[in-house]
Amino acid sequence: MTDFTGLGAGETWGFNQSYLGPTLRLSSRASTQARIENTLPEEISVHWHGMLIPGHADGGPHQTIDSGATWAPELNVMQPPATLWYHSHVHRETGKQVQKGLAGVLHVTDGQDDAKGLPSEYGIDDLTLVLQDRRFDRRGRIDYGLSMPDQMMGFMGNVMLVNGQMGTHGVVPRGIVRLRLLNGSNARIYPLTFADRRVMHLIATDSGYLDRPVAIESLVIAPGERYEVLVDFSRGEAGTLMSAASPNQMMGGAGADFAVLPFAVDGTLPARIAKIPSELGGDLPAGKSSSVDRRKITLDMPMGMGMMMRGLNDRFGINGRAFDMRRIDLSITKGSTEIWEVSSSMMMHPFHVHGVRFQVLTENGRKPSIQNTGWKDTVLVNGRAEILINFDLAADRGSPFMYHCHILEHEDGGMMGQFTVT
């Protein structure tokens, strides 16, 4: 049994601690009983982002946990190894609650990493990095006072946190190191590179391993996405993971590059892995399916200053309609396959679908980028993306699945829909 509780501490919230939550390691192809006791003064939920489980256990806006109440879902984990996460998902409160700290990481594992030649020593050569930007006021408190630009573009902070810490650095052995990267920010997109342009090897996307490592120099990670990369520190040279300005910042993304996390090499740590493995054993998406239903999904922004000045709750939308808890937007047949053409307006939007993993078929009519060739549950849409989805898990009217922009201020403002699978 996994038992963890939401605790409040000053200006931050967390699971079993004052900010964020523990990394939970779950066995692939096994069941785990979770238990969440809400000791906070308002309702929360716990959404298992990326987990392939039925709607009644998904933890979306329909499965809120009242203050003082307990929720104990069974998590029947029937999916390949992957880095997932969990976070609160209360409608109109998600941005605030995640910003306060209600999020954590999940590792789904099959115990075969050593056999594959992958770094697997947690905190030594296998590092989980939660990337977040936060805004602090003059008294050093986390501030979530949303301005109109914050609501329109999404909340951007002025301080970089990694695993809830500022001004820290990573300590790694002199060998191959695995970085599990999670963008847990409300809205900031991180175009990542190393300062010395050292090569990273991409080994996993949101929903599992690739078939083999792919060498890359840069990686764009949007809110909700996870990527795993291997980095070579065998020469003993320190390195710094850098980010360019978020492309969704106002004025065309103007801004200087900044350090996300410096790394220092400690030669006393055991260097278990000395080379990049050639095979990973992951299964890549099989390709475009013929004769399947197609849907158009448009991610809609409010237009005009008059609409903006009236407030942005329910001003964002999907296919021209703001989210409504009482309305089922799509009714999908269990076992079916569909192609969704997702279009963004005005800016980039990370698009997430609950209860599935999907294949990115095209981006703006072209083959997907290298980082989107594996299994995904969240994709950054910059214009238009086609995604191929298999719907294998049930979700009824009482506990439907969500699809939404993962800029949390957009999601809270109505850029979300819901669907049943029956």
Residue pairs with C-beta under 8 A, 6 or more apart in sequence:
1 32
1 33
1 34
1 35
2 24
2 26
2 32
2 33
2 34
2 35
3 34
3 35
4 15
4 16
4 21
4 22
4 24
4 34
4 35
4 36
5 15
5 16
5 36
5 37
5 38
5 39
6 13
6 14
6 15
6 36
6 37
6 38
6 39
6 40
6 44
6 102
7 13
7 14
7 15
7 16
7 17
7 18
7 39
7 40
8 39
8 40
8 41
9 18
9 19
10 18
10 141
11 100
11 141
11 142
12 18
12 19
12 100
12 101
12 142
13 19
13 40
13 97
13 100
13 101
13 102
14 20
14 21
14 101
14 102
15 21
15 22
15 36
15 86
15 102
15 104
16 22
18 101
19 101
19 164
20 101
20 103
20 104
20 130
20 163
20 164
21 86
21 102
21 103
21 104
22 104
23 104
23 105
23 106
23 107
23 122
23 128
24 86
24 104
24 105
24 106
24 107
25 106
25 107
25 109
26 32
26 75
26 77
26 106
26 107
26 108
26 109
27 77
27 108
27 109
27 110
27 111
28 77
28 78
28 79
28 80
28 81
28 108
28 109
28 110
29 77
29 78
29 110
30 77
31 74
31 75
31 76
31 77
32 74
32 75
32 77
33 72
33 73
33 74
33 75
34 46
34 72
34 73
34 74
34 75
35 70
35 71
35 72
36 46
36 65
36 70
36 71
36 72
37 69
37 70
38 44
38 65
38 66
38 67
38 68
38 69
38 70
38 71
39 67
39 68
40 67
41 67
42 67
42 93
43 64
43 65
43 66
43 67
43 90
44 64
44 65
44 88
44 90
44 97
44 102
45 59
45 60
45 61
45 63
45 64
45 65
45 88
45 89
45 90
46 59
46 65
46 71
46 86
46 87
46 88
46 89
47 58
47 59
47 60
47 86
47 87
47 88
47 89
47 354
48 57
48 58
48 59
48 75
48 84
48 86
48 106
49 84
49 85
49 86
49 87
49 224
49 352
49 377
50 82
50 84
50 85
50 106
50 206
50 207
50 226
50 357
50 377
51 58
51 75
51 77
51 79
51 84
51 106
51 108
52 77
52 78
52 79
52 355
52 356
52 357
52 392
52 393
53 75
53 76
53 77
53 355
53 393
54 355
54 393
54 394
54 395
54 399
55 354
55 355
55 393
55 394
55 395
55 396
55 399
55 400
55 401
55 420
55 421
56 63
56 73
56 395
56 396
56 398
56 399
57 73
57 74
57 75
57 76
58 354
58 355
58 395
58 399
58 401
59 71
59 73
59 86
59 89
60 89
60 354
60 399
60 400
60 401
60 402
60 418
61 89
61 90
61 91
61 325
61 402
62 325
62 398
62 399
62 400
63 71
63 73
63 399
64 90
65 71
77 108
79 108
79 207
79 208
79 357
80 108
80 110
80 207
80 208
80 209
80 282
80 283
81 107
81 108
81 109
81 110
81 112
81 113
81 208
81 209
82 108
82 204
82 206
82 207
82 208
82 209
82 226
83 105
83 106
83 107
83 108
83 128
83 180
83 182
83 204
83 226
83 228
84 105
84 106
84 107
84 108
84 226
85 103
85 104
85 105
85 106
85 182
85 184
85 226
86 103
86 104
86 105
86 106
87 94
87 97
87 98
87 102
87 103
87 104
87 184
88 94
88 97
88 98
88 102
88 103
89 402
90 97
91 323
91 325
91 412
91 416
92 313
92 412
93 412
94 408
94 411
94 412
95 144
95 146
95 155
95 186
95 408
95 409
95 411
95 412
96 144
98 184
98 186
98 408
99 134
99 142
99 144
99 155
99 186
99 408
100 142
100 144
101 164
103 130
103 184
105 128
105 130
105 180
105 182
107 128
107 180
112 281
113 119
113 120
113 126
114 120
116 277
116 279
116 280
116 281
117 273
117 275
117 277
118 126
118 178
118 203
118 230
118 273
118 277
118 280
119 125
119 126
119 175
119 176
119 177
119 178
119 230
119 272
119 273
120 126
120 178
121 270
121 272
122 128
124 173
124 269
124 270
125 172
125 173
125 175
125 176
125 177
125 178
125 269
125 270
125 271
125 272
125 273
126 177
126 178
126 180
127 170
127 172
127 177
127 178
127 179
127 180
128 163
128 180
128 182
129 162
129 163
129 170
129 179
129 180
129 181
129 182
129 261
130 161
130 162
130 163
130 164
130 182
130 184
131 160
131 161
131 162
131 181
131 182
131 183
131 184
131 185
131 190
131 221
131 260
132 157
132 160
132 161
132 162
132 164
132 184
132 185
133 156
133 157
133 158
133 159
133 160
133 161
133 185
133 188
134 142
134 157
134 158
134 159
134 161
135 142
135 143
135 144
135 155
135 156
135 157
135 158
135 159
136 142
136 143
136 157
136 158
136 159
137 143
144 155
146 155
146 409
148 308
148 309
148 312
149 250
150 156
150 409
151 312
151 409
151 413
152 301
152 302
152 308
152 312
153 187
153 248
153 249
153 250
153 347
154 186
154 187
154 188
154 223
154 248
154 407
154 408
154 409
154 410
155 186
155 187
155 408
155 409
156 187
156 188
156 246
156 249
157 185
157 188
159 166
160 166
160 258
160 259
160 260
162 168
162 170
162 260
162 261
168 261
169 261
169 262
169 263
169 264
170 261
170 262
170 263
170 264
171 263
171 264
171 265
171 266
171 269
172 233
172 263
172 264
172 265
172 266
172 269
173 233
173 265
173 266
173 267
173 269
173 270
173 271
173 272
174 233
174 234
174 235
174 236
174 265
174 266
174 267
174 269
174 271
175 232
175 233
175 234
175 271
175 272
175 273
175 274
176 230
176 231
176 232
176 233
176 234
176 271
176 273
176 274
176 275
176 276
177 230
177 231
177 232
177 233
178 203
178 228
178 229
178 230
178 231
179 200
179 228
179 229
179 230
179 231
179 241
180 226
180 228
181 192
181 219
181 221
181 226
181 227
181 228
181 229
182 225
182 226
183 189
183 190
183 221
183 222
183 223
183 224
183 225
183 226
184 223
185 223
186 223
186 407
186 408
186 409
187 223
187 246
187 248
187 407
187 408
187 409
188 223
188 246
188 248
189 220
189 221
189 222
189 223
189 246
189 247
189 248
189 348
189 350
189 380
190 220
190 221
190 243
190 246
190 260
191 218
191 219
191 220
191 243
191 244
191 246
191 247
192 218
192 219
192 220
192 221
192 241
192 242
192 243
192 260
193 217
193 218
193 219
193 241
193 242
193 244
194 200
194 217
194 231
194 239
194 240
194 241
194 242
195 239
195 240
195 241
195 242
195 259
196 237
196 239
196 240
197 217
198 231
198 232
198 239
199 215
199 216
199 217
199 232
200 215
200 216
200 217
200 219
200 229
200 230
200 231
201 213
201 214
201 215
201 216
201 229
201 230
201 231
201 276
202 210
202 213
202 214
202 215
202 216
202 219
202 227
202 228
202 229
202 370
202 371
203 209
203 210
203 213
203 228
203 229
203 230
203 280
204 210
204 226
204 227
204 228
204 280
204 282
204 374
205 226
205 227
205 371
205 372
205 373
205 374
205 375
205 376
206 225
206 226
206 227
206 357
206 374
206 375
206 376
206 377
206 378
207 357
207 374
207 375
207 376
207 377
208 282
208 283
208 357
208 374
208 375
209 280
209 281
209 282
209 374
210 280
210 282
210 284
210 373
210 374
211 279
211 280
211 281
211 282
211 283
211 284
212 278
212 279
212 280
213 230
213 276
213 277
213 278
213 280
214 370
214 373
216 229
216 370
216 371
219 227
219 229
219 371
220 371
220 380
221 227
222 348
222 350
222 378
222 380
222 406
223 350
223 378
223 406
223 407
223 408
224 350
224 352
224 378
224 406
225 350
225 376
225 378
225 379
225 380
227 371
230 276
231 239
232 276
233 239
233 263
233 265
234 271
234 274
236 265
236 267
237 265
238 262
238 263
238 264
238 265
239 262
239 263
240 259
240 260
240 261
240 262
240 263
241 259
241 260
241 261
241 262
241 263
242 257
242 258
242 259
242 260
243 257
243 258
243 260
244 253
244 255
244 257
245 253
245 254
245 255
245 256
245 257
246 253
246 255
247 253
247 348
248 347
248 348
248 407
249 255
282 374
284 373
284 374
284 375
285 359
285 373
285 374
285 375
285 388
286 359
287 359
288 339
288 361
288 388
289 337
289 339
289 388
292 336
292 337
292 338
292 339
292 388
293 336
293 337
293 338
293 339
294 338
294 339
294 340
294 341
295 330
295 338
295 339
295 340
295 341
296 319
296 340
296 341
296 343
297 318
297 319
297 340
297 341
297 342
297 343
297 351
297 403
297 417
298 318
298 319
298 320
298 342
298 343
298 345
299 318
299 342
299 343
299 344
299 345
299 349
299 351
299 381
299 405
299 410
299 415
300 316
300 317
300 318
300 319
300 320
300 345
300 415
301 316
301 345
301 346
301 347
302 308
302 312
302 315
302 316
307 315
308 315
312 409
312 413
313 412
313 413
313 414
314 322
314 323
314 413
314 414
315 322
315 413
315 414
316 322
316 405
316 410
316 413
316 414
316 415
317 323
317 414
317 415
318 329
318 403
318 404
318 415
318 416
318 417
319 329
319 417
321 327
321 329
321 417
322 413
322 414
322 415
323 404
323 414
323 415
323 416
323 417
323 418
325 418
327 418
328 397
328 400
328 418
328 419
328 420
329 417
329 418
329 419
330 417
330 418
330 419
330 420
331 419
331 420
331 422
332 338
332 391
332 419
332 420
332 421
332 422
333 391
333 421
333 422
334 391
334 392
334 393
334 394
334 421
334 422
335 391
335 392
336 390
336 391
337 388
337 389
337 390
337 391
338 388
338 389
338 391
339 361
339 386
339 387
339 388
339 389
340 386
340 387
340 389
341 384
341 385
341 386
342 351
342 379
342 381
342 384
342 385
342 386
342 387
343 381
343 383
343 384
344 351
344 381
344 382
344 383
344 384
348 380
348 381
348 382
349 380
349 381
349 405
349 406
349 407
349 410
349 415
350 378
350 379
350 380
350 381
350 405
350 406
350 407
351 378
351 379
351 380
351 381
351 385
351 403
351 404
351 405
351 406
352 377
352 378
352 402
352 403
352 404
352 405
352 406
353 377
353 387
353 389
353 401
353 402
353 403
354 401
354 402
354 403
355 391
355 393
355 395
355 401
355 421
356 377
356 389
356 390
356 391
356 392
356 393
356 401
357 375
357 376
357 377
358 375
358 376
358 377
358 379
358 387
358 388
358 389
358 390
359 375
359 376
359 387
359 388
359 389
360 368
360 372
360 373
360 376
360 379
360 385
360 386
360 387
361 368
361 386
361 387
361 388
362 368
362 384
362 385
362 386
363 369
363 372
363 382
363 383
363 384
363 385
364 382
364 383
364 384
364 385
365 384
368 385
372 379
376 387
378 406
379 385
379 387
391 421
393 421
394 421
394 422
395 401
395 419
395 420
395 421
395 422
396 420
396 422
397 420
400 418
400 419
400 420
401 418
401 419
401 420
401 421
402 416
402 417
402 418
403 416
403 417
403 418
403 419
404 410
404 411
404 415
404 416
404 417
405 411
405 415
405 416
407 415
